[in-house]
């Protein structure tokens, strides 16, 4: 079993999208980007994925430049290619074109020595859906507090 170490999570993924399915993908990175990721200097907040010319890319993922990287540092917000099989890409194209799904990066993690991206396939939530989720979460919190107080 490979050891998995979480690097970064997208805090707005589950808030803004109803995630239907997840896909694990690889990602092409430069050497200085890997070093910066190992230091935890990555942000997925406003990132998204798209498919262009039969290839998948991640856009908006910010990887801070490595301090000791000098001329080898890349642009922090550049688009990075995701590694998927052709069948997976064809499936994603079908979902995004026909059913209106979006590709949202959920988390970034090390699996062994490789960096992987957990890509979620989801529909955007409406404002009332977000309010319902917040109300449900608040109710659960109140139940937990009341249960804890009643046990004392």
N, C-alpha and C positions, 0 to 999 in steps of 0.2 A: 504494500500500500504506500502510495506517495504521500509525503507530508505536504500539507497545504498551509500556507502562511498568507493571511489576508493583508493586503497593502492599503487599499482604499475602497470605500463604498460610495455610491452615488446617493446622497441624502434625499434627493427629490424624486428618485425613480418611482418608488411605491406611492408617493404622495400625488404625483401628477399623472400616473399611468396605472391602468388595470393590467398587470402582467399576466399573460395567458400561458407563456411558455418560456423556457430558458435554453440557451445554447452556449456551450463552452467553446471559445475560439482562441487561437493563438494570435500573436501580434508581432509585427516586424518593428524592431527598435534598433537604435544605434547604441554603441558601447557606452557613451557618456549618459545616455538616457537610462540605461540599466543601472548605472551607478547612482544616479539621482533617485531612481525608484527605490533602490535598496536603502537609501537614506529617508524614504517616505515622503519625498517632495513631489507628490502627484495629486491632481485634483480632477474629479470626474463630474463636478456639479452641473455644468452647462453642456455636457458632451452628448453627442448622439451619433448614430451610425447610419450610413447610407450605402447604396449599391450603385456603382457606375461602371459601365462597360464590362459587366460580368465579374467585377471584383468588389469586395466589401472594404469600406474605410471607416475609421472612427475620426470624428471631427470635434474640436473643442476640448479635448483632453489636455490639460495643462501639465507639462512636466518641466519643472524648474531647471534652468541650466546648471550643470555640474560645476562646482566652484573651481576645481582644478582642471577643467576641460579645455580651456583656452579656445583655439581655432576649431576644435572638433565638436563643439557644442552645436546643436541644431536649434531651429526655431521652436520655442516652447509650445506653440499652438498648431504646429503643422499637422496635416492629415496623415494618419498612420494606417497602413494596410493591415486588414484582419485576414487570418488564415482559415479558410473554410473550403470544404469540398464543393465541387460543381453542383451536386445534387442539393446540398444545403442552401447554396446561393440561389438556385432555381426556386426552391421552396420559399425562401424569404422574399424573392421578387414577386411571386404569386400572392403572398400574404399582404405585402405592402401595397401592391397595385390594386388588387380587387377588394380586399376587406378593410382597407384603411388602417392597417396596423403600423406602428412605429417601431424602430429598432433603438433600444435604450440600453446603454452600458449600465449594469447594476453594480458590479464589483470588479476589482483588479487584484489578482493574487498570484503567488508563486506556487507552482505545482512541480515539486522537485526543484530543478534549476531553471525551469521555463516560466515565463510570465504569461498568464492566461487572463482573458476577459470573459466575464459572465454577461452575455448579451440577452436582454429580455425582449420579448416580442409582445407589445401591449398596445391597448387603445388609450387615448387620452381621456382623462376623467373630466366631467363637467364640474362646475362649482358646487352644485348641490350634492354630488357624490363625495366630494372632499369634505363637505360639512357633515355628511352622514358618518363618514369614517372617523372624523374627529369626535363626534358625539358618542360613537360606539367605544372608542378608545377611552374617553373620559368616563363613561359608565363603567367600563371594566376596572379602571383605576379606583373609582369610588367603591365598587364591590370589594376589591382587594383591601382597601383601607378599612372598610367596615368589618370585614371578616377578621382582619388582624386585630382590630380593637375589641371585637367580641371574644376573642380567644384569651385576652389578658385578664 
